[in-house]
Amino acid sequence: MVVVDFDYDDFRRLLDLPKDKVVDGLTEIGAPSEVNSETGKIYAELTPNRPDWYSMEGLARALRSYYKKENGKYAAKKSAYKVMVDESVAKIRPYTACAVVKNLKFDDRRIRDVVLLQEKLLYTLGRKVKRFGIGIYPLKEIGFPLRYTTMKPEEIVYTPLNYPKEADAREILREHPKGKEYGHIIEKYGRYPVFVDKNDRIMALIPIVNSAETGKVDTDTEEVFVEVSGNDKVGINQALNIIACSLADMGGEIYEVEVAYKGKSDRCPDLTYKKMKFDVEKAEKLLGVKLEKKKIAECLGRMGYGGDGKIILVPPYRADVMDAVDIIEDLAIAYGYNNFEPTLPGFFSPGGRMTRDDAVDSVMRGMGFLEVKTFTLTNKKKLGGVGYGGKALEIKNPSSEDYTVVRPMLAADMLEVFAVNKMRGLPQKFYELGMVYENGKMKRNLCFGICNRNLEFSDALGYLQTLLGEQGLKYALKEKETGFCELPCSAAVVIEGKERGVFGKISSGVAGTFGLEFPVFICELALE
């Protein structure tokens, strides 16, 4: 959840509405808001799916549509500004999208709002800078054409923002606060990505920190250059559009920048409205009401859309609209949730028994274990942290670096559960029943883990004995290296002559990877 706070008087300069209508309107459109009784500020809680609301300008834009049915149009003017992308960035941070915004009138509040918007976009849409970084520079301090390229760390020498002296890239990663926080993203490479202007001045070490010479925006700044650079081309353009539209709402004029790759070039930002077909029958079926095209167009207009009710025009700052269902959700908001009349379903559906492992659940709960549920998708880095050497089923077009493969095991996520709860009291006992995909097959596994001070092998083994004993199963342990457990406390669990799982104490290396300080025993069994 992202929280945005702002002064009502500042907001009123953007949109003249009574304070109670501001609070009520934001709450109605999905941003629950309240007034702080001590400071008088308005606090709005935002879900991560609406990054265009992370600025006061974005919230004012939403309420202007909702109350006044006024939807501004955004467009970028043609220009000769150019950024040349060197091929050397392809394996590090291959994409960039850029814009120039002029005729701005910054004050302390607006600079603060831009910085907060930038930080919130980096933290959410940018996945803490893993997907992209953002740089904003005073236009008058840089000369075009610019180059997005790579350099050796010792060649990257400049004075970073909020740093007392000139430093090279290695010192910046080692000593600068932003270098300490984000340096791990690029430090493994032999060359680091940078923006350089036509005079060969380094504008920024990407995605770490701007130059104090060319990257400091203040109240005298009237024109800015914005770059968003990283791995996800879609996310980069979404973030650039949100920033550009917010700056335009501050009174700025947006200008295109040509981004030239080898053999092709892009002109950005792309502020065209995306056309989407709208299925009226599907909307009526999902919402349970009959809607005229005129009513649909009116409701969607209040949510910032254009179009005639059949073809919908999605604004360029809407990063969350991926399917017609997203539009239907906005239609329901504008229609008013309180205007829907509750009814019983008009069809009969026979019930069916859900397949459950009731006996296993009962035994685990009886031994004091808490059930957890983790995501079916995971990533190779997490699997590598537990020494998994198999081939996991990969997602063809993952939307996040955190979820790129279907999990082949539960143990990796179980260790992450312990890592998240390591500040809680001991002992800790968790279990999970879930589906995994391994060797081309889906199967149902049980994983349980115990964490405690001075935990011994015999103590943890007692839980396995109780579980299998209650199931009437005979078992044996066979000493075996499992990848995340250390010998001699690492074994395969053999049931009825077949290896059905693993049991053991996690190794010190794996414990260090997950930041665990106390002994942890893990067992994972195939139930089918």
C-alpha positions in Angstrom: 0.0 0.0 0.0 1.3 3.5 -1.0 0.3 6.5 1.1 0.3 10.0 -0.5 -0.2 13.0 1.7 -0.8 16.6 0.6 -2.0 20.0 1.9 -5.6 20.8 0.9 -4.7 24.4 0.1 -2.1 23.2 -2.4 -4.6 20.7 -3.9 -7.2 23.4 -4.2 -4.9 25.3 -6.6 -5.1 22.4 -8.9 -8.8 21.6 -8.4 -11.2 23.9 -6.5 -13.3 21.4 -4.5 -14.5 21.4 -0.9 -12.3 19.3 1.4 -15.1 16.8 2.1 -15.7 16.3 -1.6 -12.0 15.6 -2.1 -11.9 13.0 0.6 -15.2 11.4 -0.4 -14.3 11.4 -4.1 -10.9 9.8 -3.6 -12.5 7.2 -1.4 -15.2 6.4 -4.0 -12.8 5.9 -6.8 -10.6 3.5 -4.8 -8.2 5.7 -2.9 -9.5 5.6 0.8 -8.7 9.0 2.2 -8.9 10.9 5.5 -7.9 14.2 7.0 -5.3 14.2 9.7 -6.8 16.1 12.7 -3.4 17.5 13.8 -1.8 18.6 10.6 -4.9 19.1 8.4 -3.2 17.2 5.6 -5.2 14.7 3.5 -3.8 11.2 3.4 -4.8 8.8 0.6 -4.0 5.1 0.6 -3.3 3.8 -2.9 -3.0 0.3 -4.3 0.1 -0.4 -6.4 -2.0 -0.8 -9.6 -2.6 2.9 -9.9 0.9 4.5 -10.1 -0.6 7.5 -12.0 -2.1 8.6 -8.6 1.3 8.8 -6.8 1.4 12.5 -7.3 -1.0 15.2 -6.2 -1.4 16.2 -9.9 -2.5 12.6 -10.7 -5.1 12.6 -7.9 -6.4 16.0 -9.1 -6.6 14.7 -12.6 -8.7 11.7 -11.4 -11.1 13.9 -9.4 -11.4 16.4 -12.3 -12.7 13.6 -14.5 -14.9 12.1 -11.8 -16.7 15.3 -10.7 -16.4 17.6 -13.7 -16.1 15.1 -16.5 -13.1 17.1 -17.8 -10.4 14.9 -19.4 -7.3 16.7 -20.6 -5.4 15.6 -23.7 -1.7 15.0 -23.6 0.6 15.3 -26.6 4.4 15.7 -27.2 5.7 18.3 -29.6 8.2 17.4 -32.3 11.8 18.3 -31.5 15.4 17.6 -32.6 16.5 16.1 -29.2 18.3 12.8 -29.7 19.8 10.1 -27.5 22.1 7.5 -29.0 22.1 4.1 -27.3 25.3 2.1 -27.5 25.2 -1.7 -28.1 27.3 -2.2 -24.9 24.2 -1.6 -22.7 22.3 -4.6 -24.2 23.3 -7.1 -21.5 23.0 -4.7 -18.6 20.2 -2.2 -18.9 19.2 -2.3 -22.6 16.4 0.2 -22.9 15.8 3.9 -22.3 12.8 6.2 -22.9 13.2 10.0 -22.6 11.3 13.2 -22.8 11.9 17.0 -22.5 9.5 19.2 -20.6 9.6 23.0 -20.8 7.9 26.0 -19.3 7.9 24.6 -15.8 7.7 26.8 -12.7 9.2 24.8 -9.8 8.8 25.7 -6.2 9.8 23.7 -3.1 6.5 21.9 -3.0 6.6 20.9 -6.7 10.2 19.7 -6.4 9.2 17.6 -3.4 6.2 16.1 -5.2 8.4 15.2 -8.3 10.9 13.5 -6.0 8.2 11.6 -4.1 6.6 10.5 -7.4 10.0 9.3 -8.7 10.7 7.3 -5.5 7.2 5.7 -5.4 7.5 4.7 -9.1 10.9 3.2 -8.5 9.7 1.3 -5.4 6.5 -0.1 -7.0 6.4 -0.2 -10.8 10.3 -0.3 -10.9 10.5 -3.1 -8.4 13.0 -1.2 -6.3 15.1 -0.2 -9.4 15.3 -3.8 -10.7 13.1 -3.0 -13.7 14.2 0.6 -14.3 15.7 3.7 -12.8 14.7 7.3 -13.3 16.8 10.4 -13.8 15.6 14.1 -14.1 18.1 16.8 -15.2 18.0 20.5 -15.8 18.0 20.9 -19.6 20.2 24.0 -19.6 23.1 22.1 -18.0 23.4 19.4 -20.7 24.3 19.4 -24.4 22.6 17.2 -27.1 23.0 14.7 -28.6 23.3 12.5 -25.5 24.8 9.0 -25.3 23.6 6.0 -23.3 26.6 3.8 -23.1 28.9 1.9 -20.8 32.3 2.7 -19.3 34.9 1.0 -17.1 34.3 1.8 -13.4 37.7 3.7 -13.1 36.7 5.9 -16.1 33.4 7.0 -14.5 34.6 10.0 -12.4 32.2 12.8 -11.3 30.7 14.4 -8.3 27.4 12.7 -7.4 24.4 14.4 -5.9 24.5 14.6 -2.1 28.2 13.7 -2.0 31.1 16.0 -0.8 33.6 15.2 -3.5 34.4 13.8 -6.9 34.6 10.0 -6.9 34.9 7.1 -9.3 32.2 4.5 -9.8 33.6 1.9 -7.4 33.8 4.5 -4.6 30.2 5.6 -5.4 28.9 2.0 -5.1 30.9 1.5 -1.9 30.3 4.9 -0.1 27.3 6.7 -1.5 23.9 5.9 0.1 22.4 5.2 -3.3 25.4 3.1 -4.3 25.1 1.0 -1.1 21.4 0.5 -1.8 21.4 -0.3 -5.5 25.0 -1.1 -6.4 24.4 -4.8 -6.4 22.4 -4.4 -9.6 25.5 -3.4 -11.7 28.6 -4.3 -9.7 28.9 -7.8 -11.2 29.6 -6.3 -14.7 32.9 -5.2 -16.0 31.5 -2.0 -17.5 28.7 0.2 -16.0 25.9 2.1 -17.8 26.1 5.9 -17.9 24.5 8.9 -19.6 27.0 11.2 -21.2 26.3 14.5 -22.9 27.9 15.9 -26.1 30.7 17.4 -24.1 31.6 14.0 -22.6 30.3 15.0 -19.1 28.9 12.2 -17.1 25.3 12.9 -16.3 24.6 9.8 -14.1 25.8 6.4 -13.2 22.7 4.3 -14.1 20.7 3.4 -12.1 22.5 4.8 -9.1 22.8 8.6 -8.9 22.9 11.8 -11.0 25.8 14.2 -11.3 25.7 17.3 -9.0 26.8 19.3 -12.1 24.2 18.2 -14.6 21.5 16.5 -12.5 20.3 18.9 -9.8 16.9 20.4 -10.2 16.1 23.5 -8.2 13.5 26.4 -8.1 15.4 28.1 -11.0 14.9 25.1 -13.3 12.4 25.7 -16.0 13.2 22.9 -18.4 14.0 19.3 -17.7 15.2 16.2 -19.4 13.7 12.9 -18.1 15.2 9.5 -18.8 13.9 6.1 -17.6 16.4 3.3 -18.2 16.3 -0.4 -17.4 15.3 -3.9 -18.5 11.6 -3.7 -19.1 10.7 -1.7 -22.1 6.9 -1.6 -21.3 7.4 -0.5 -17.7 9.9 2.1 -18.8 7.5 3.8 -21.2 4.7 3.5 -18.6 6.8 5.3 -16.0 7.9 8.0 -18.5 4.3 8.7 -19.5 3.2 9.1 -15.9 6.0 11.5 -15.1 5.5 13.5 -18.3 1.7 13.8 -17.8 2.3 14.9 -14.1 4.8 17.6 -15.3 2.3 18.7 -17.9 -0.3 19.1 -15.2 2.1 21.4 -13.5 2.0 23.6 -16.6 4.8 22.1 -18.6 5.0 21.4 -22.4 6.2 18.0 -23.4 8.7 17.5 -26.3 9.6 14.3 -28.0 13.1 12.8 -27.9 14.5 10.4 -30.5 16.1 7.3 -28.9 18.3 5.7 -31.6 19.3 2.1 -31.3 21.4 0.2 -33.9 19.2 -0.1 -37.0 16.1 1.5 -35.5 14.9 4.4 -33.4 11.9 5.3 -31.1 10.3 8.6 -30.5 9.1 9.0 -27.0 7.1 9.6 -25.0 4.2 7.9 -26.8 1.2 9.7 -25.5 -1.4 8.3 -27.9 -4.5 6.9 -26.4 -4.7 3.1 -26.8 -7.8 1.7 -28.5 -9.6 -1.2 -26.9 -12.8 -3.0 -28.0 -15.4 -3.0 -25.3 -17.9 -5.9 -25.0 -21.1 -4.5 -23.6 -22.7 -7.9 -23.2 -19.7 -9.1 -21.1 -19.9 -6.0 -19.0 -23.6 -6.4 -18.3 -23.1 -10.1 -17.5 -20.3 -9.4 -15.0 -22.0 -6.4 -13.4 -25.6 -7.8 -13.5 -27.2 -4.6 -14.9 -28.4 -3.4 -18.3 -26.4 -0.5 -19.6 -27.0 1.8 -22.5 -24.0 2.9 -24.6 -24.6 6.5 -23.6 -24.4 5.5 -19.9 -21.3 3.5 -20.5 -19.6 6.4 -22.2 -20.6 8.8 -19.4 -19.4 6.5 -16.6 -16.1 5.7 -18.3 -15.6 9.4 -19.1 -15.8 10.1 -15.4 -12.9 7.6 -15.0 -10.7 9.4 -17.6 -11.5 7.3 -20.7 -12.5 8.5 -24.1 -14.5 6.7 -26.8 -18.1 6.0 -27.7 -18.8 3.1 -25.4 -17.9 0.5 -28.0 -14.3 1.5 -28.7 -12.6 2.8 -25.5 -9.6 5.1 -25.6 -7.3 4.4 -22.7 -5.2 7.4 -21.5 -1.4 7.1 -21.8 -0.8 7.4 -18.1 -2.9 4.3 -17.3 -0.3 1.6 -16.7 -2.9 -0.7 -15.1 -5.3 -1.3 -18.0 -4.3 -4.6 -19.6 -7.7 -6.1 -20.4 -11.4 -5.2 -20.8 -12.0 -6.4 -17.3 -10.0 -3.5 -15.9 -12.3 -1.1 -17.8 -15.3 -2.9 -16.5 -14.0 -2.4 -12.9 -13.7 1.3 -13.5 -17.2 1.3 -15.0 -18.5 -0.3 -11.8 -16.8 2.4 -9.7 -18.3 5.2 -11.7 -21.7 3.5 -11.7 -21.5 3.4 -8.0 -21.1 0.2 -5.9 -24.1 1.2 -3.8 -26.3 1.4 -6.9 -26.0 -2.3 -7.5 -28.9 -4.3 -6.1 -27.9 -7.6 -4.5 -29.7 -10.6 -6.1 -29.5 -14.4 -5.9 -27.8 -16.1 -8.9 -30.3 -17.1 -11.6 -28.7 -20.6 -12.2 -28.3 -23.8 -10.3 -24.8 -25.2 -9.6 -24.4 -28.5 -7.8 -21.7 -28.6 -5.1 -18.8 -30.9 -5.1 -16.4 -32.2 -2.5 -13.1 -30.4 -2.4 -10.1 -32.7 -2.4 -8.1 -32.0 0.8 -5.4 -33.7 2.8 -7.4 -33.5 6.0 -5.4 -36.2 7.8 -2.1 -34.5 7.0 -3.5 -31.1 8.0 -4.9 -32.5 11.3 -1.6 -34.1 12.2 0.5 -31.0 11.4 -1.8 -28.7 13.3 -1.9 -31.2 16.2 1.9 -30.9 16.4 1.6 -27.1 16.7 2.5 -26.2 13.1 1.0 -23.1 11.4 -0.1 -23.5 7.8 1.3 -21.0 5.2 0.5 -20.5 1.5 3.1 -19.2 -0.9 3.0 -18.3 -4.6 3.1 -21.0 -7.2 5.5 -18.9 -9.2 9.0 -18.2 -8.0 12.4 -17.3 -9.6 15.7 -18.9 -10.4 17.6 -16.7 -7.9 15.6 -18.0 -5.0 15.9 -21.6 -6.2 19.7 -21.1 -6.6 19.8 -20.0 -3.0 18.8 -23.5 -2.0 21.1 -25.2 -4.4 18.4 -26.4 -6.8 20.2 -27.6 -10.0 17.2 -28.9 -12.0 15.4 -27.3 -14.9 12.4 -25.3 -13.9 9.5 -24.5 -16.2 9.9 -20.9 -17.2 7.2 -18.3 -17.9 7.5 -17.0 -21.5 6.7 -13.4 -20.8 7.0 -12.8 -17.1 5.7 -9.4 -15.8 8.1 -9.4 -12.8 11.6 -10.7 -12.1 10.3 -12.1 -8.9 8.0 -14.6 -10.7 9.7 -16.2 -13.7 9.3 -20.0 -13.2 6.8 -22.4 -11.8 8.1 -23.7 -8.5 9.6 -27.2 -8.6 9.7 -27.4 -4.8 8.3 -25.8 -1.7 11.4 -25.7 0.4 12.8 -22.4 -1.1 9.6 -20.5 -0.2 9.5 -22.2 3.2 13.0 -20.8 4.0 11.8 -17.4 2.8 8.9 -17.6 5.3 11.4 -18.2 8.1 13.5 -15.2 6.8 10.5 -12.9 6.9 9.6 -14.1 10.4 13.1 -14.2 11.9 12.4 -11.3 14.3 9.4 -13.2 15.8 9.6 -15.4 18.8 11.0 -19.0 18.8 10.3 -21.8 18.2 8.8 -21.4 14.8 7.0 -24.3 13.0 5.4 -23.9 9.6 4.0 -26.3 7.0 2.6 -25.9 3.5 0.6 -28.2 1.2 0.9 -27.1 -2.4 1.4 -28.0 -6.0 4.8 -28.1 -7.7 5.9 -28.8 -11.2 9.0 -31.0 -11.6 10.2 -33.3 -14.4 7.2 -32.5 -16.6 4.6 -33.3 -14.0 2.4 -31.5 -11.5 2.4 -33.1 -8.1 1.2 -32.2 -4.6 3.9 -31.8 -1.9 4.1 -31.3 1.8 6.8 -29.2 3.3 7.4 -28.4 6.9 10.1 -26.7 8.8 11.2 -26.0 12.4 13.4 -23.2 13.6 14.7 -23.0 17.2 17.7 -22.4 19.4 19.8 -25.6 20.0 17.6 -27.6 17.7 18.9 -31.2 17.3 18.4 -33.8 14.6 16.5 -36.1 16.9 14.1 -33.3 17.9 13.2 -32.5 14.3 13.0 -36.2 13.3 10.3 -36.7 15.9 7.9 -34.6 13.9 8.5 -36.8 10.7 8.1 -40.0 12.7 4.7 -38.8 14.1 3.5 -37.6 10.7 4.2 -40.9 8.9 3.2 -43.0 11.9 -0.2 -41.4 11.9 -0.5 -42.2 8.2 0.4 -45.9 8.9 3.5 -45.6 6.7 6.9 -47.1 7.4 10.0 -45.2 6.3 13.7 -45.1 6.3 16.3 -42.4 6.0 19.2 -42.7 3.5 22.1 -40.3 3.9 22.1 -38.1 0.7 23.2 -34.6 -0.4 20.1 -32.5 -1.1 21.6 -29.2 -2.1 20.2 -27.2 0.8 21.0 -29.5 3.7 24.5 -30.4 5.0 25.9 -33.8 5.6 25.6 -35.8 7.8 22.2 -34.2 8.6 20.9 -34.6 5.1 18.8 -37.5 4.0 16.4 -38.9 1.5 13.1 -40.1 2.9 12.3 -43.6 1.6 8.7 -44.9 1.9 7.8 -48.3 0.7 11.0 -48.6 -1.2 10.8 -45.3 -3.0 12.4 -42.0 -2.4 9.5 -39.7 -1.6 11.3 -36.7 -0.2 14.1 -35.1 1.7 14.8 -34.2 5.3 17.7 -32.4 7.0 19.3 -29.4 8.6 19.9 -26.5 6.2 23.5 -25.7 5.5 25.3 -22.7 6.9 25.6 -21.3 3.4 21.9 -21.5 2.7 21.2 -20.1 6.2 23.4 -17.1 5.3 21.7 -16.5 2.0 18.3 -16.2 3.8 19.7 -14.4 6.8 18.8 -17.1 9.3 20.8 -17.2 12.6 19.3 -20.3 14.3 19.1 -24.0 13.2 16.4 -24.8 10.7 15.3 -28.3 9.7 13.3 -28.8 6.6 11.3 -31.8 5.3 9.6 -32.0 1.9 7.5 -35.0 0.8 5.6 -35.9 -2.3 2.1 -36.9 -1.3 1.2 -38.4 -4.7 
